[in-house]
Amino acid sequence: MKVCYVDEAGCTGPLPSATSNIQPVLTISGMMIDYADLHALTSGVLDLKRRFYPNLAPHSTYLGLILPEIKGSEVRKNACDASRNVRRHAFGYMDGMMSLLEACNAKVAGRVWVKGIGAPLNGMSVYTYSIQSIYADFQNYLQSMNDFGMVIVDSRLKHLNTPVAHSIFTQKFKSSGDTYDRIIELPAFSHSDNHAGLQAADMMCSAFITPLAIETYCKGKVASVHVRPGYHAIKDRYKIRCQRLQHRYKEASGKSRGGLVVSDGIAQRVGGAMFR
């Protein structure tokens, strides 16, 4: 049994101008692991919290450390801090999380949307399409492993979750057959407080992929608080490791699919630029 944890970083609103403080990139990614590795992943997340944030929940039990979440957006911000000690602490936590994902044989697929400056953006369509894309990649992953799986998505509001789930419903139960026959159900929407998998997916999405995308596609074109000078250090440190985590595959036609697919609304650069 495999589990795919899905999280997002950024917002679904458009970017009105190059100087707007709206987030310029929306990342929606899925992290796939084998259920056999879930306990190791959970223990690893708890150990990292206890090591790097010993005062996080001083009156809590060991398992209680799962409740307060270390947000990837804060970690990436600290990795750009003026203080060397703050940067070192952030990179230590990121190194530990990346090594944990590698040890658990995690695979990643998703969509990176670089917003066009002044261009419209249909947030619901983009989010729904991204979930469908992750489902298709997860389906391929399960076929390649001859296994079955389920998808757990970090919950938003009910009126946002429902149409996304319905879009998967129509693909699973259409008269011509189940498009995602290896995925046992519609996405289960849950809160990250009790899921080490969702917390790890948030780190992957927010602390690794998003700064790589902003550094690659927005630097020199967008001038806002979200384009930080320190992101080059994150890209230099993790681009190859992120690239290797991707679940990439070829269709029967020979076309490459999967991994982190980038839609660059600014300069239409290719996705591979993120790892160069």
LOSEKOL-507577 format. One record per atom (N, C-alpha, C): residue in one letter; x, y, z. Coordinates in steps of 0.1 Angstrom, whole numbers, plus 2048, in hexadecimal, padded with zeros to 3 digits. Atoms other than C-alpha are relative to their C-alpha. Example, Ala and Ser with C-alpha at 12.3 -4.5 7.8 and 13.67 -1.06 7.14 Angstrom:
2
A8097F4800
A87B7D384E
A80980C800
S7F77F5800
S8897F5847
S7F880B808
//
This chain:
276
M8087F4800
M800800800
M80980C800
K7F97F3800
K80C8237F7
K7F780B804
V8087F47FC
V801844804
V80680D7F9
C7FC7F3806
C8038667F2
C7FB80B808
Y8047F47F8
Y803885808
Y80180C7F7
V8007F4808
V7FA8A57F6
V7FF80D808
D8017F37F9
D8008C8801
D80380B7F5
E7FE7F5809
E8028EB7F1
E80880B807
A7F97F47FB
A81890A7F5
A7FC80B7F7
G8047F5808
G80D92C7EA
G7F1802800
C80F7FD800
C7EA9397E2
C7FB7FF7F2
T80680280D
T7D29357C5
T7FC80D7FA
G8037F3806
G7CF95A7BF
G80A8047F5
P7F77FB80B
P7DD96C7A0
P80B809805
L7F57F77FC
L7FD9817A1
L7FD80D7F8
P8047F4807
P7F19A5798
P80B8087FA
S7F57F9805
S8139B4793
S80D7FA805
A7F38067FD
A8389AD795
A80580480E
T7FC7FB7F2
T83A9C07B7
T7F67FC80A
S80B8047F7
S81B9B07C6
S8067F680B
N7FC80A7F6
N82099D7E7
N7F77F4800
I80680D802
I8099827DB
I80A7F67FD
Q7F680B803
Q81C9617DA
Q8017FD7F1
P7FF80180E
P82A95D7B7
P7FF7F27FA
V7FF80E804
V82B9377B6
V7F67F8808
L8088097F9
L81191D7BF
L8057F27FD
T7FB80E802
T81E8FA7C5
T7F77F6807
I80980B7FB
I8088DB7C9
I8077F37FD
S7F880C803
S81C8BB7CE
S7FB7F4809
G80380D7F9
G8168977D9
G80D7F9804
M7F58087FB
M82F8837EE
M7FB7F2802
M80480D800
M82C85E7E9
M80A7F7808
I7F88097F8
I838844802
I7F97F3802
D80680D7FD
D83381F80A
D7FB80180E
Y8058007F2
Y81E819829
Y80A7F9809
A7F68067F8
A83A803835
A80A80A806
D7F77F67FC
D84F823838
D7FA80B809
L8087F57F9
L83483884A
L80580180E
H7FB7FF7F2
H84082F86D
H80E806801
A7F27FA801
A864838864
A7FF80F7FD
L8017F1803
L859859855
L7FA80780C
T8057FA7F5
T844861873
T80A80280B
S7F67FF7F5
S85F85988C
S80B80A7FC
G7F57F6804
G87886D877
G7FB80E801
V8057F27FE
V86288C877
V80080480E
L8007FD7F2
L85D88A89C
L80E802806
D7F27FF7FB
D8838858A2
D80680D7FB
L7FB7F3805
L88B8A388C
L7FA80C808
K8067F57F7
K8728B98A0
K80780080D
R7FA8017F2
R8818AD8C1
R80E805800
R7F27FB801
R8A48B48B5
R80180F7FD
F7FE7F3804
F8A08D58A4
F7F680A807
Y80A7F87F9
Y8828E38B8
Y7FD7FA80E
P8038077F3
P8868D58DB
P7F6807809
N80A7F97F8
N8708F08EA
N7F28027F9
L80C7FF808
L8548EB8D1
L7F47FD808
A80B8047F8
A83D8D98E9
A8067FA80D
P7F98057F5
P8508D690A
P7F97F780A
H8088087F7
H8338C691D
H7FA7F47F9
S80780A808
S82A8AE902
S8087F2801
T7FA80D802
T8318898FE
T8078007F3
Y7F980180C
Y84787D8E2
Y7F78007F4
L80A80080B
L8298758CC
L7F980D7FF
G8077F3801
G81A8978D5
G80880A7F8
L7F87F7808
L8368A78C1
L7FA8017F2
I8057FF80D
I8228A08A2
I7F680C7FE
L80A7F6800
L8088BA8AB
L80480E7FB
P7FC7F3806
P81B8DB8A6
P8097FD7F4
E7FA80280D
E8268DD882
E80B80A7FD
I7F57F8805
I8478EB875
I7FD8037F2
K8047FD80E
K83B8FE856
K80C8027F7
G7F57FE809
G8518FC838
G80280E7FB
S7FF7F2803
S84A920830
S809808809
E7F87F97F6
E85A92B850
E80F7FB800
V7F2806801
V87891384C
V8078077F4
R7F97FA80C
R880921829
R80380F803
K7FD7F27FC
K87D945837
K80C800809
N7F58007F7
N89593C852
N80D7FD7F9
A7F4804808
A8AD92D839
A80680C7F9
C7FB7F4806
C8B095082B
C80380B80A
D7FF7F67F5
D8B496284C
D80E806800
A7F37F97FF
A8D097B852
A8097F980A
S7F88067F6
S8DC967870
S8057F27FB
R7FA80D805
R8F494B868
R7FA7F4809
N80580A7F8
N8E7937886
N7F27FC7FC
V80D803805
V8C393987A
V8007F97F3
R7FF80880D
R8CD92E857
R8057F2803
R7FB80E7FD
R8E1911865
R7F67F7806
H80B8087FA
H8C490687A
H7F67FB7F6
A80A80380B
A8AC90785C
A8057F67F7
F7FA80980A
F8C48F5845
F8027F2807
G7FE80D7F9
G8CA8DA860
G7F37F9800
Y80D807800
Y8A58D3862
Y7FC7FC7F2
M80380480E
M8A18D383C
M8097F47FC
D7F780B804
D8BF8BC838
D7FA7F3806
G80680C7FA
G8AF8A4851
G7F37FB7F9
M80D804806
M88D8A5840
M8037FA7F2
M7FD80680D
M89C89F81D
M8067F2802
S7FA80D7FE
S8B188282A
S7F57F6804
L80B8097FB
L89287383B
L7F77FC7F4
L80880380C
L87E87581A
L8087F67F7
E7F8809808
E89A864808
E8017F2806
A80080D7F9
A89D849822
A7F37F87FF
C80D807801
C87884281F
C7FC7FE7F2
N80380280E
N87A8407F9
N7F48077FB
A80B7F8804
A86285C7F5
A8018047F1
K8007FB80D
K8588667D2
K7F680C7FF
V8077F3801
V84A8887C7
V7FB8037F2
A8067FC80C
A8338947AC
A7F780C803
G8097F57FE
G81F8B47A7
G80180B7F6
R8007F5809
R81A8D5796
R80580D807
V7FB7F37FC
V82C8F679A
V7FB80B7F6
W8077F6808
W81891478E
W80780E802
V7F97F27FF
V82E934788
V7F680A7FA
K80B7F7804
K81494F786
K80480B7F6
G7FD7F5809
G814966768
G7FD80E806
I8027F27FB
I81798B771
I7F58077FA
G80C7FA805
G7F699B76E
G7F67F77F8
A80880A808
A7E797B75F
A7F57FB809
P80B8067F8
P7C696C76B
P8047F2804
L7FD80D7FB
L7C794C77F
L7F37FA806
N80C8077FB
N7AA934785
N8057F680B
G7FA8087F6
G7B49277A7
G7FA7F2802
M80680D7FF
M79A90B7A9
M8047F77F5
S7FC80980B
S7A28FE787
S80F7FB801
V7F28037FF
V7C78FF78D
V8027F580B
Y7FF8097F4
Y7C48ED7AF
Y7FA7F27FC
T80680D804
T7AC8D27A1
T8087F97F5
Y7F780680A
Y7C28CC782
Y80C7FA806
S7F48057F9
S7E08C8799
S7FE7F3807
I80380C7F9
I7CF8AE7AE
I7FE7F47F6
Q80280A80A
Q7C489B78F
Q80E7FB7FB
S7F3804805
S7E889C783
S8087F7809
I7FA8087F5
I7F588F7A4
I7FA7F2800
Y80780D801
Y7DB8737A2
Y8067F77F5
A7FB80880C
A7E786977F
A80E7FB803
D7F38047FE
D80B86878A
D8017F580B
F80080A7F5
F8038557AA
F7FB7F27FA
Q80580C806
Q7EF83C795
Q80B7F97F8
N7F5806807
N80D83677F
N80A7FA809
Y7F78057F6
Y82383279D
Y7FB7F3806
L80680C7FA
L80C8187AC
L8007F57F5
Q7FF80B80B
Q80B80578A
Q80E7FB7FF
S7F3804801
S830805789
S8057F780C
M7FC8077F4
M8327F77AC
M7F67F4803
N80A80A7FF
N8147DF7A7
N7F980180E
D8067FE7F3
D8037EE7C6
D7F48097FF
F80B7F77FF
F7E68027D2
F80380B80A
G7FD7F57F8
G7E48237E4
G7F5809803
M80A7F67FC
M7D18407F4
M80680D800
V7FB7F2801
V7D48667F2
V7FA80780C
I8047F87F5
I7D387C811
I80480F7FD
V7FE7F2804
V7D08A280A
V7FE80980C
D8027F67F5
D7D68BE822
D7F38087FE
S80E7FB801
S7B38CB828
S80080F7FE
R8037F2801
R7A78ED81D
R7F1802805
L80D7FF7FC
L7838F9821
L7F77F67F8
K80880A806
K7668E2819
K7FC8037F2
H8057FC80E
H7598F67FB
H80C8007F6
L7F4802809
L77D8F47ED
L8037F17FD
N7FD80E801
N7828CF7F4
N7F67F87F7
T80A808806
T7618C37E6
T8017FF7F1
P7FF80180E
P7658CC7C1
P80C7F87FB
V7F4807803
V7888BE7C1
V7FE7F1801
A80380E7FE
A77C89D7CF
A7F77FB7F5
H80A80480B
H75F89C7B6
H8077FE7F3
S7F980280D
S7778A0799
S8077F27FF
I7FA80E800
I7898807A4
I7F57F6800
F80C809800
F76786F7AB
F7FC7FD7F1
T80580280E
T75D875786
T80A7F77F8
Q7F6808808
Q77D86477A
Q8007F2805
K7FF80E7FA
K77B846792
K7F37F87FC
F80D807801
F75683E78C
F7F98027F2
K8067FE80D
K751847767
K7FD7F37FA
S80580C805
S73F82D752
S80B7F87F8
S7F6807808
S75E82673C
S80B7FA809
G7F68067F8
G77381B75A
G807809809
D7F97F87F5
D787827778
D80E8047FB
T7F37FB804
T7A483D76D
T80B7FE80B
Y7F78027F5
Y7B483978F
Y7FD7F4808
D80480C7F9
D7AD815797
D8097FA80A
R7F68047F6
R7CC8117AC
R7FF80880D
I8027F77F5
I7C282D7C3
I7F27FD806
I80C8067FB
I7A88207DB
I7F4809803
E80B7F77FC
E79383F7E2
E80380E7FA
L7FE7F2803
L78E8647DC
L80A80580A
P7F67FA7F7
P7A787B7ED
P7F980280E
A8057FE7F3
A7A387B813
A80680D805
F7FB7F37FC
F7A689F820
F8027FF80F
S7FD8017F2
S7B78A1842
S80880C804
H7F87F57FA
H7C98B9859
H80E7FB803
S7F28047FF
S7EF8B885B
S8047FD80F
D7FB8017F3
D7F08B9881
D8047F1805
N7FE80D7FC
N7EF893884
N8067F77F5
H7FA80880C
H800888863
H80E8047FE
A7F27FD803
A825887861
A8028017F1
G7FF80080F
G82088083C
G7FD80D7FA
L8047F3804
L80E8A1837
L80A80A804
Q7F67F67FC
Q8288B484B
Q80D7FE7F7
A7F4802809
A8448A4836
A7FD8067F2
A8047FB80E
A8308AD816
A80080F800
D8007F17FF
D82D8D1823
D80F8057FE
M7F27FD801
M8538D2827
M8057FF7F1
M7FB80280E
M8598C4804
M7FA80B7F7
C8067F6808
C8408DC7F5
C80480E802
S7FE7F27FC
S8478FC808
S80F803802
A7F27FD7FD
A86C8F9813
A80A7FD7F5
F7F780480A
F87B8E87F5
F7FB8057F2
I8057FD80D
I8668EB7D5
I7FE80F7FD
T8047F2802
T85890E7D9
T80C8097FF
P7F47F7802
P87A9207DF
P8087FD7F3
L7FA80380D
L88990D7C2
L7F98067F4
A8087FA80B
A86D9197AC
A80180F7FF
I7FF7F1800
I86E93D7B7
I80E8047FC
E7F27FD804
E89493E7B3
E8027FF7F1
T7FE80380F
T89292F790
T7F78097F7
Y8097F980A
Y874941781
Y7FC80E804
C8047F37FC
C86D960795
C80B80A803
K7F57F77FD
K88F96F79E
K8038097F4
G7FD7F780B
G89598E78A
G7F38057F9
K80C7FC806
K87199077F
K7F5804809
V8097FD7F5
V85D99279F
V80880680B
A7F97FA7F4
A8679AA7BB
A7F680180B
S8098017F4
S8559A17DB
S8077F980B
V7FB8077F4
V85A9937FE
V8027F17FD
H7FF80E802
H8569717EF
H80C7FB7F8
V7F4803808
V8759737D9
V80C804809
R7F57FD7F6
R8919707F3
R80E7FC7FA
P7F3802805
P8B69737EB
P8067F2804
G7FA80C7FB
G8BE954800
G7FB7F37F9
Y80580C806
Y8AA93C7EA
Y80A7F97F7
H7F6807808
H8C89367D4
H8087F6808
A7F980A7F8
A8D89247F1
A7F87F3802
I80980C7FF
I8BA90D7F5
I8007F87F3
K80080780D
K8BA9067D0
K80E7F87FE
D7F3806802
D8E08FF7CF
D8017F3809
R7FE80A7F6
R8DD8E87ED
R7F77F37FD
Y80A80B800
Y8BE8D37E4
Y7FB7FD7F2
K80680280D
K8B78D57BE
K8027F27FB
I7FE80D805
I8C78B47B6
I7F87F5808
R8078097F8
R8B88A27D3
R7F18007FD
C80E7FF804
C8958AF7CA
C7FE7FA7F3
Q80180680E
Q89A8A57A6
Q7FF7F1801
R7FF80F7FF
R8A28817B1
R7F47FA807
L80C8057F9
L88287E7C6
L7F47FF7F7
Q80B800809
Q86C8837A8
Q7FC7F27FB
H80580C807
H85686779B
H7FE8047F1
R8017FD80F
R85C86A775
R7FE7F37F9
Y80380C808
Y85085275B
Y7FD8047F2
K8047FE80E
K84984E736
K7F37FA7FC
E80C806805
E828849725
E8037F77F5
A7FE80980B
A82382F70A
A8058087F3
S7FB7F880B
S82984B6F1
S80E805801
G7F27FC7FE
G84B852700
G80180D807
K8007F37FA
K84187370F
K8037FF80F
S7FD8007F1
S85087A732
S7F5807808
R80A7FB7F7
R83788074E
R8047FF80E
G7FD8017F2
G836884773
G80A80A805
G7F77F77FA
G84D89578B
G7FA80D803
L8057F37FD
L84A8BA791
L7FF8087F3
V8037FA80D
V83A8CA773
V7FE80F802
V8017F17FE
V83E8F0770
V7F98067F5
S8067F780A
S82790875F
S80580E803
D7FA7F37FE
D83B92875C
D7F880B7F9
G8087F6806
G823945756
G80880D7FE
I7F87F4802
I84095F755
I8087FF7F4
A7F780180B
A85995373C
A7FF7F37F9
Q80280D807
Q84D930732
Q80C7F7800
R7F48087FF
R86D92073E
R7FC7F1804
V80380E7FE
V86E8FA740
V8027FC80F
G7FF8057F3
G86B8E6760
G80D7FC805
G7F38057FC
G88E8D875F
G80980B805
A7F77F57FC
A89C8FB765
A80080180F
M8018007F1
M8928F778A
M80C7F8806
F7F58097FB
F8AE8DD78E
F80D8037FA
R7F37FD806
R8CA8EE77B
R80780A808
//
